[in-house]
Amino acid sequence: MLILISIVIFGALQLTPGNPLTYQIPPELLSSSTFDLEAYEKAMGLDAPVYVQYFRWIWNILRGELGYSLVSGAPIVNMLRTRLPATMELALCGILISSVFGICLGILAAIKQNTLLDYGCTALSVLAISIPEFFMGIIGITIFSLKLGWLPATGIGTPAHYVLPTGGRLVYGDNSFGTRLAHLILPAVVMGLALTGALMRHTRGSLLDVLTRDYIKTARSKGLSERKVYLKHAFRNALIPVTVLLCFRIPGLVGGSVVIESVFGWPGMGGMLLDAISGKDYPVVMITAMIIAFVTLIASFLADLFTTLLDPRVDIER
């Protein structure tokens, strides 16, 4: 699957118009008679046929050499070393927030069906799904950063007097746990709210569907308390579709956080991928796409694993 995905993405990038050198080299240098563009393309390995470039790239990956950015010249390993932990930190916090609030509110809405609490949770979920993430981010910055001054608006830490780019890494003057947590709260909450609405709706619908099953009626007829019916019999089976949804949202949070990172100035994978695509930085786009594809395959495996653990009808040996 990874090889097939890499072939598709590499071929699609080759079909896009333009040349990465036109983004990297100043226009006055390109128009100069002393500048040899063909020699520069040969030095960068861009003069070889497409299949040669692809196999050369695959061979370097197998040897652990991720290559260099065509635009900045920085090693891609250094770029990922800085960007990937920031994105994973933001994504995990967003998943944690959405899991706690989405599942809990979904359970309450299902237990208190057709009550004021159920209607309120349903309205909140519709709002969370409908409002775009960038709009929620702007509202959050306006209220909690500009008006109240409780939380910082952008960045991952307090910058030093100057910001030093060292291989794609940003140096901050204050990057302590408290400062980093303060910068993380707003983007993580905004990212979690978008998933909370969908997760709450799925949890409510799945639990209501399970509560109509025959084994729930049998458990109640045996005289079991409602607490045992919900926790022991209904909740476990209702979590199966919710877990699948949660697992398959992980790749989107890792690679699709461009909007959140742009609004809050968060130095993660989303911004790096956007800059690489606009600059036709093929090595960076390929590595980032392969990481997202790998995370997607891992999420698929986790969804199958959790389904096996939660559903007693599934035999893991088969």
C-alpha positions in Angstrom: 0.0 0.0 0.0 2.8 2.4 0.8 4.6 1.7 -2.4 1.4 2.2 -4.4 0.6 5.4 -2.6 4.1 6.7 -3.2 3.9 6.0 -7.0 0.5 7.8 -7.3 1.7 10.9 -5.4 5.1 11.0 -7.2 3.4 10.8 -10.6 0.8 13.4 -9.6 3.5 15.8 -8.5 5.3 15.4 -11.8 2.2 16.4 -13.7 1.8 19.7 -11.9 2.9 22.7 -13.9 6.1 24.6 -13.0 9.5 23.7 -11.9 10.8 23.7 -8.3 13.9 25.6 -9.4 11.8 28.6 -10.5 10.6 28.9 -6.9 14.1 28.5 -5.4 16.2 30.7 -7.8 15.6 34.4 -8.1 14.1 35.6 -11.4 17.1 37.9 -12.2 19.5 35.0 -11.8 17.4 32.8 -14.1 17.4 35.4 -16.8 21.2 35.9 -16.5 23.2 34.6 -19.4 25.9 33.3 -17.0 23.6 31.0 -15.2 23.4 27.4 -16.4 20.0 26.0 -15.6 20.7 22.6 -17.1 23.8 22.2 -15.0 21.9 23.1 -11.9 19.1 20.6 -12.7 21.7 17.9 -13.2 23.3 18.7 -9.8 19.9 18.5 -8.2 19.1 15.2 -10.0 16.1 16.7 -11.8 17.4 15.9 -15.3 16.9 12.2 -14.9 13.8 10.4 -16.1 10.8 10.2 -13.8 11.2 6.5 -13.0 14.9 7.0 -12.3 14.1 9.8 -9.8 11.5 7.7 -8.2 13.7 4.6 -7.7 16.5 6.7 -6.5 14.3 8.3 -3.9 13.0 4.9 -2.8 16.5 3.5 -2.5 17.5 6.5 -0.3 14.5 5.9 1.9 15.4 2.3 2.4 18.9 3.4 3.5 17.5 5.9 5.9 18.4 9.0 3.9 15.3 11.2 3.6 17.1 13.8 1.5 17.1 17.6 1.5 14.6 20.3 0.8 14.9 21.7 -2.7 13.8 25.1 -1.5 15.6 25.7 1.8 18.3 23.0 1.5 17.7 21.9 5.0 17.8 18.1 5.8 14.3 16.7 5.9 15.2 14.7 9.0 15.8 18.0 10.9 12.5 19.5 9.6 10.5 16.4 10.8 12.4 16.4 14.1 10.9 19.8 14.9 7.6 19.7 13.1 6.3 16.2 13.7 6.4 16.3 17.6 4.5 19.6 17.5 1.8 18.1 15.3 1.5 14.9 17.3 1.2 16.9 20.5 -1.6 19.0 19.0 -3.4 16.0 17.5 -3.2 13.9 20.6 -4.5 16.7 22.8 -7.4 17.4 20.3 -8.3 13.6 20.3 -8.2 13.5 24.1 -10.5 16.5 24.4 -12.9 15.3 21.8 -13.0 11.8 23.3 -13.7 12.9 26.8 -16.4 15.4 25.9 -17.8 13.7 22.8 -18.3 10.2 24.4 -19.5 11.5 27.8 -22.0 14.0 26.2 -23.2 11.3 23.8 -23.9 8.8 26.6 -25.8 11.5 28.6 -27.8 12.4 25.5 -28.7 8.7 24.9 -29.6 8.0 28.5 -31.7 11.2 28.7 -33.3 10.8 25.3 -35.9 13.4 24.3 -35.2 15.6 27.2 -33.9 19.1 27.5 -30.4 17.7 28.0 -30.6 15.6 24.9 -31.8 18.6 22.8 -29.1 20.8 24.2 -26.3 18.2 23.4 -27.8 17.8 19.9 -27.7 21.5 19.3 -24.1 21.8 20.5 -23.1 18.9 18.3 -24.7 20.5 15.2 -23.0 23.8 15.9 -19.6 22.1 16.4 -19.9 20.3 13.1 -21.3 23.3 11.2 -18.9 26.1 12.3 -15.6 26.1 10.3 -12.4 25.5 12.4 -10.8 28.8 11.2 -13.9 30.7 12.4 -13.8 29.1 15.8 -10.1 29.8 16.0 -10.6 33.5 15.3 -13.4 33.7 17.8 -11.2 32.0 20.4 -8.3 34.4 19.8 -10.6 37.4 19.9 -12.2 36.4 23.2 -9.5 34.7 25.2 -6.4 36.4 23.8 -7.3 39.9 22.8 -10.3 40.7 25.1 -9.5 38.7 28.2 -5.8 38.2 27.8 -5.9 34.8 29.4 -4.1 32.8 26.7 -1.5 33.5 24.0 -2.8 33.8 20.5 0.0 32.2 18.3 3.2 30.2 18.5 4.4 27.3 20.5 6.5 29.3 23.1 7.7 32.7 23.9 10.2 33.8 21.2 13.6 35.1 22.0 14.8 38.5 20.9 15.5 37.0 17.5 14.3 33.8 15.9 17.2 31.7 14.5 16.3 29.2 11.6 18.7 26.3 12.0 17.7 23.6 9.5 14.0 24.4 9.8 14.1 24.6 13.6 12.8 27.6 15.5 14.5 28.7 18.7 12.4 30.1 21.5 13.5 31.9 24.6 10.9 30.4 26.9 9.8 26.9 26.0 8.9 25.6 29.5 6.0 23.2 30.2 3.8 26.0 31.5 4.4 28.3 28.6 4.0 25.5 26.1 0.7 24.4 27.7 -0.6 27.9 27.6 0.1 28.1 23.9 -1.4 24.6 23.3 -4.8 25.2 25.0 -6.6 27.3 22.3 -5.6 25.3 19.2 -6.2 22.0 20.9 -9.6 23.0 22.1 -10.6 24.3 18.7 -9.4 21.2 17.0 -11.1 19.0 19.6 -14.5 20.8 19.3 -14.8 20.0 15.6 -14.4 16.3 16.3 -16.5 16.4 19.5 -19.7 17.1 17.6 -19.4 14.2 15.3 -18.2 11.9 18.1 -21.1 12.9 20.3 -23.6 12.2 17.5 -22.1 8.8 16.7 -22.0 7.8 20.4 -25.6 8.8 21.0 -26.9 7.0 17.9 -24.8 3.9 18.5 -25.9 3.6 22.2 -29.6 4.1 21.3 -29.3 1.4 18.7 -27.7 -1.0 21.2 -30.3 -0.3 23.8 -33.0 -1.7 21.5 -31.2 -5.1 21.1 -32.6 -8.3 22.5 -29.7 -9.0 24.9 -30.3 -5.6 26.6 -34.0 -6.6 27.1 -32.8 -10.0 28.5 -30.3 -8.3 30.9 -33.1 -6.1 32.2 -35.5 -9.0 32.5 -32.9 -10.7 34.8 -33.2 -7.8 37.2 -29.9 -6.2 36.5 -29.6 -2.5 37.5 -29.6 0.1 34.9 -26.0 1.0 35.7 -24.9 -2.6 35.0 -27.0 -2.7 31.8 -25.4 0.5 30.5 -21.8 -0.1 31.6 -21.4 -3.9 31.2 -23.7 -4.7 28.2 -24.6 -1.5 26.2 -21.5 0.8 26.5 -19.0 -1.8 25.3 -20.9 -2.7 22.1 -21.8 1.0 21.4 -18.1 1.9 21.5 -17.2 -0.2 18.4 -18.3 2.3 15.7 -17.2 5.2 17.8 -13.7 3.7 18.1 -13.5 3.2 14.3 -14.4 6.8 13.8 -11.8 8.0 16.3 -9.1 5.9 14.8 -9.7 7.1 11.2 -9.7 10.7 12.4 -6.1 10.4 13.5 -4.5 10.7 10.0 -6.7 13.7 9.3 -5.5 15.4 12.5 -1.9 14.7 11.7 -1.8 15.8 8.1 -4.9 17.9 7.8 -4.3 20.5 10.5 -3.2 23.1 8.0 -6.1 25.5 9.0 -5.5 25.3 12.8 -1.7 25.7 12.4 -2.2 28.6 10.1 -4.6 30.4 12.4 -2.5 29.9 15.5 0.9 30.0 14.0 1.6 26.5 15.2 4.9 25.1 13.6 3.6 21.7 12.6 3.4 19.3 9.7 0.4 21.1 8.1 2.2 24.3 7.5 5.3 22.5 6.2 3.2 20.4 3.8 1.4 23.5 2.5 4.7 25.4 1.9 6.2 22.3 0.2 3.3 21.9 -2.2 3.3 25.6 -3.2 7.0 25.5 -3.7 7.0 22.2 -5.6 9.4 20.8 -3.0 9.1 17.2 -4.1 11.2 15.5 -1.4 9.4 17.2 1.5 5.9 16.5 -0.1 6.8 12.8 -0.7 8.1 12.2 2.8 5.2 14.0 4.4 2.7 12.1 2.3 4.3 8.8 3.2 4.1 9.6 6.9 0.4 10.4 6.6 -0.1 7.2 4.6 1.8 5.2 7.2 -0.3 6.8 10.0 -3.5 5.9 8.0 -2.5 2.3 7.7 -1.7 2.2 11.5 -5.1 3.7 12.2 -6.8 1.0 10.1 -4.9 -1.7 12.0 -5.9 -0.1 15.4 -9.5 0.1 14.3 -9.5 -3.7 13.5 -7.7 -4.4 16.8 -10.1 -2.4 18.9 -13.1 -4.0 17.1 -11.7 -7.4 18.0 -11.2 -6.5 21.6 -14.6 -4.9 22.1 -16.7 -7.3 20.0 -16.7 -10.8 21.6 -18.1 -12.3 18.4 -14.9 -11.6 16.5 -12.2 -14.3 16.7 -8.8 -12.8 16.6 -7.2 -16.0 15.4 -9.4 -16.1 12.3 
